[in-house]
Amino acid sequence: MVSEEQIQGWADEAEAGYDVDVLKRRGRGRPGRGAEPMQVVAVRLTAEEVDALDAVAAKNEMSRSEAIRAALAHFAA
């Protein structure tokens, strides 16, 4: 839920105005991981596999994707 205070804060920020140059410099989308384009690979996992993946990722303070890439790097080594 969004509080009334948060809504008021957003309204105050909008009324004060935004620095358009700063907003334009942000860029779009996710930052790249390397010089080459990445590929998205779909993988089907059971609910138990997703739970195990999420547990490992949380334990290591990683995202799901980071945990999968780490597992693949370890497997390929």
C-alpha positions as a Python dict, from the first residue, in 0.01 Angstrom:
ca = {
    (1, 'M'): (0, 0, 0),
    (2, 'V'): (107, 352, -68),
    (3, 'S'): (65, 596, 217),
    (4, 'E'): (-85, 942, 188),
    (5, 'E'): (256, 1080, 289),
    (6, 'Q'): (424, 901, -2),
    (7, 'I'): (164, 1032, -246),
    (8, 'Q'): (209, 1383, -110),
    (9, 'G'): (587, 1347, -144),
    (10, 'W'): (552, 1245, -507),
    (11, 'A'): (315, 1534, -573),
    (12, 'D'): (555, 1781, -408),
    (13, 'E'): (843, 1644, -615),
    (14, 'A'): (643, 1676, -937),
    (15, 'E'): (530, 2029, -855),
    (16, 'A'): (890, 2133, -785),
    (17, 'G'): (985, 2012, -1133),
    (18, 'Y'): (1237, 1766, -1268),
    (19, 'D'): (1579, 1819, -1422),
    (20, 'V'): (1518, 1689, -1774),
    (21, 'D'): (1890, 1657, -1852),
    (22, 'V'): (1940, 1427, -1552),
    (23, 'L'): (1642, 1215, -1651),
    (24, 'K'): (1769, 1179, -2010),
    (25, 'R'): (2114, 1060, -1891),
    (26, 'R'): (1970, 763, -1701),
    (27, 'G'): (1942, 546, -2009),
    (28, 'R'): (1687, 280, -2074),
    (29, 'G'): (1658, -85, -1986),
    (30, 'R'): (1890, -304, -1793),
    (31, 'P'): (2261, -233, -1803),
    (32, 'G'): (2462, -467, -2021),
    (33, 'R'): (2686, -735, -1873),
    (34, 'G'): (2940, -731, -2150),
    (35, 'A'): (3035, -602, -2490),
    (36, 'E'): (2820, -856, -2674),
    (37, 'P'): (2441, -884, -2674),
    (38, 'M'): (2301, -1140, -2433),
    (39, 'Q'): (2056, -1417, -2512),
    (40, 'V'): (1752, -1509, -2311),
    (41, 'V'): (1719, -1884, -2256),
    (42, 'A'): (1392, -2025, -2125),
    (43, 'V'): (1418, -2310, -1875),
    (44, 'R'): (1130, -2501, -1718),
    (45, 'L'): (1169, -2573, -1347),
    (46, 'T'): (943, -2749, -1100),
    (47, 'A'): (809, -2555, -802),
    (48, 'E'): (1060, -2738, -583),
    (49, 'E'): (1349, -2642, -812),
    (50, 'V'): (1241, -2277, -808),
    (51, 'D'): (1217, -2286, -429),
    (52, 'A'): (1568, -2437, -405),
    (53, 'L'): (1703, -2181, -652),
    (54, 'D'): (1546, -1893, -459),
    (55, 'A'): (1685, -2028, -131),
    (56, 'V'): (2039, -2048, -272),
    (57, 'A'): (2007, -1704, -431),
    (58, 'A'): (1883, -1548, -106),
    (59, 'K'): (2156, -1718, 97),
    (60, 'N'): (2420, -1574, -134),
    (61, 'E'): (2246, -1236, -177),
    (62, 'M'): (2200, -1293, -551),
    (63, 'S'): (1918, -1268, -797),
    (64, 'R'): (1782, -1584, -957),
    (65, 'S'): (1969, -1503, -1276),
    (66, 'E'): (2297, -1449, -1092),
    (67, 'A'): (2256, -1781, -911),
    (68, 'I'): (2186, -1964, -1237),
    (69, 'R'): (2490, -1805, -1406),
    (70, 'A'): (2710, -1898, -1107),
    (71, 'A'): (2585, -2257, -1118),
    (72, 'L'): (2654, -2276, -1492),
    (73, 'A'): (3003, -2131, -1447),
    (74, 'H'): (3074, -2388, -1174),
    (75, 'F'): (2937, -2673, -1387),
    (76, 'A'): (3139, -2566, -1691),
    (77, 'A'): (3466, -2534, -1496),
}
